[in-house]
Amino acid sequence: EEEKEETNTGKKRLGEKKEEDERITISEIWDSLTFTQVIRGLLITQSFFRKNIVLPSLIIAKNIGCMLLF
């Protein structure tokens, strides 16, 4: 029974190690790219515009359209 617990613990450690290796690999890829800060900035800017400008504008346009039609 103790051997089973040890193997389960070993499997958990291997899984955690694999996840950590994947995180490190991903971070190294991001660090190796030339324009990472620019890409991140563009993604954040696009998200901001979509969330705070485009979607509310579409909702307002839809509501105005409904008021004019009915």
C-alpha positions as CSV (number, residue, x, y, z in Angstrom):
1,E,0.0,0.0,0.0
2,E,2.9,2.4,0.8
3,E,4.3,1.7,-2.7
4,K,1.0,2.8,-4.3
5,E,1.1,6.0,-2.4
6,E,4.7,6.6,-3.4
7,T,3.9,6.0,-7.1
8,N,0.9,8.3,-6.9
9,T,3.0,11.0,-5.3
10,G,5.6,10.4,-8.0
11,K,3.0,10.7,-10.7
12,K,1.8,14.0,-9.2
13,R,5.3,15.3,-9.1
14,L,5.9,14.3,-12.7
15,G,2.7,16.0,-13.7
16,E,3.6,19.2,-11.8
17,K,7.1,19.1,-13.3
18,K,5.7,18.7,-16.9
19,E,3.3,21.7,-16.4
20,E,6.2,23.8,-15.0
21,D,8.3,22.8,-18.0
22,E,5.5,23.8,-20.4
23,R,5.2,27.2,-18.6
24,I,8.9,27.8,-18.9
25,T,8.9,26.9,-22.6
26,I,6.0,29.3,-23.3
27,S,7.7,32.1,-21.4
28,E,10.9,31.5,-23.3
29,I,9.1,31.6,-26.6
30,W,7.5,34.9,-25.6
31,D,10.9,36.2,-24.5
32,S,12.5,35.1,-27.8
33,L,10.1,37.0,-30.0
34,T,11.2,40.5,-31.2
35,F,8.1,42.6,-30.7
36,T,6.5,40.9,-27.6
37,Q,5.8,44.1,-25.8
38,V,4.2,45.6,-28.9
39,I,2.1,42.4,-29.5
40,R,0.9,42.5,-25.8
41,G,0.1,46.2,-26.1
42,L,-1.9,45.7,-29.2
43,L,-3.8,42.8,-27.7
44,I,-4.6,44.9,-24.6
45,T,-5.6,47.9,-26.7
46,Q,-7.9,45.8,-29.0
47,S,-9.5,44.2,-25.9
48,F,-10.1,47.7,-24.4
49,F,-11.7,49.1,-27.6
50,R,-13.9,46.0,-28.0
51,K,-15.1,46.0,-24.4
52,N,-15.5,49.8,-23.9
53,I,-16.3,51.2,-27.3
54,V,-17.4,48.8,-30.0
55,L,-19.9,46.6,-28.0
56,P,-21.6,49.5,-26.2
57,S,-21.9,51.4,-29.5
58,L,-23.5,48.3,-31.1
59,I,-25.9,48.0,-28.2
60,I,-26.9,51.7,-28.4
61,A,-27.4,51.4,-32.2
62,K,-29.6,48.3,-31.8
63,N,-31.7,50.1,-29.1
64,I,-32.1,53.2,-31.3
65,G,-33.0,51.0,-34.3
66,C,-35.6,49.2,-32.3
67,M,-37.2,52.5,-31.1
68,L,-37.3,53.8,-34.6
69,L,-38.9,50.6,-36.0
70,F,-41.5,50.1,-33.3
